[in-house]
């Protein structure tokens, strides 16, 4: 079974930012902590592009924004994820889009092969703290039947398996960028076509 890092690709070089107006700590969305509030989460972007709704995942700072189509696909795979309704607001016009969800991956799985990977502490004085990944190798069969997980060793990384890749290919999911294990700086991308 092959595993891949889940990223987002978008036509324009832009990020959708988790708003400081949210009362919920955005870093909790990168730790696998369940969202216990009822409020929608606010993201901001400079402007809405005419092709926005064509994308099923958006490049974000904060939890990943996914469409209803991708949410349904992931729920159908039986993965342990929460989907929190989101509001995206244009900072230029004040327009609102509420058709996306914040994907909160709850299952933390140790899947980084420490012997074959190359990484270093983000802060040298905290060797057991967050890490910077240079080369990623995954432990075979480590996802334990899950199709979407959060990497325990680097919690902001979402890892998916072949079933997820094939489901995205079949459903023609747009914007999903799947990176094979290997060099982080020169990534090898999976072609979904």
Buried (B, 14 or more C-beta within 10 A) or exposed (E): EEBBBBBBBBEEEEBBBBBEEBEBEBEBBBBBBEBEEEEBBBBBBBEBBEEBEEBBBBBBEBBBBBBEBBBEBBEEBEBBBBBBEBBBBBEEEEEEBEEBBBBBBBBBBEBBBEEEBEBEEEEEEEEEEEBEBEBBBBBEEBBEEBBBBBBBBBBEBBBBBEBBBEBBBEBEBBBBBBBBBEBBEEBEEBEBE
